[in-house]
Amino acid sequence: MTPGIPAPDVTVDGTGLLCVTLLLRLRKEIDGAEPGAVVHVVATDPAAPLDLPAWCHMTGHHYLGPVPGDSLDRYALRLAAQPTPTRPDAPWHRDE
């Protein structure tokens, strides 16, 4: 693994998905994962480098950045202990 980005505890393959669908898959895949777990997200949507950090900022998860040295577009994040809840059907909106 590249120095600076930890190896993943969970990998979410969002190849070919638009960020809307990617966030739905990501939310489902991390449901029940331990706080502090490192998640690598494979994303081909050109908006992913903007949408993933924004989603992490909104939820409280920690965006670690792109994973360098990989042939795939892969981004890393670390799960927060108490993330802000989001809507099950729309994880880009807070659940209020």
N, C-alpha and C positions, 0 to 999 in steps of 0.2 A: 504494500500500500504506500502511496505517496506520503512523504513527511508532511505533517501539518493537518491532514485530513484522516481521521480515524477510520478503521475498517468498519463496514456496516454491520449492524445487528439485524437490520431489515433492509431489503432492496425492493423498491416499487418500480415496476416496468411500465412506463407510460409512453412507450414507443408508438408513434402514430396518433396519439391522443391530443386533442386541444386542451388547453389548461383547465377549462371548465370540467371536462371529464377526468382529467388527470387529478384535480383536487378531490373529486368524488372518490376516485380509486385510492388516493393517498390517505384520505380520512378513514376509509374502510380498513385499509391495510395496517394502519397504526393504532386502530381501536384496540385497547387492551395491552398495548406495548408498554414496557416499563419506562418510567421517567429516566431521562439520561441516555436512552437508547439512541444510537446513531442510525439515521435513515439515509440511504442513498436513493435518489430518484433519477431514473433514466427518462429524459424528456426531450422530444424532438420538436415540440412547438417553439417557434422563435420567441414567443412571449414568456417562456419559462424563466429566463434569467431575471425578468422583472416581477413576474407573478409569484414565484416561490418566495423570494425575500419579503414581498409585501404580505403574503399570507402568514409567513412566520412572524412578522412584526405584529400583525393583527391578533394572532393566537397566543403569542408569547413563546413559541418555539424558537430555537436559536439557529439561524441560517449560518452555515459554515462556509458556503461558497461552492464554486464549481470544483469538481475533482479533476486535478490536472493529470496529464499523462494517460488518459483513457481514450480509447477510440470512439466511445459513446459520449453523448452529451449527458453527463452525470453531475448531479448536485447533491450536496450533503447538508443535513440538518440534524440537530440534537433535540430530542423531545423534552419539553418543559415538564416540571413536576405538577403544576396546576395551570394548564393552558386555558385560555378563554374559550368557552364552548362556542361551537358554530352550529348552524342549522344542518340537520342530517341530509336534507335535500339540496342545500346550498351552502357548502362549507366556506364560501367566500363572504358569508354574512354572519355576524355574531348572533347567537341564539339568545334573544332577549325576551 
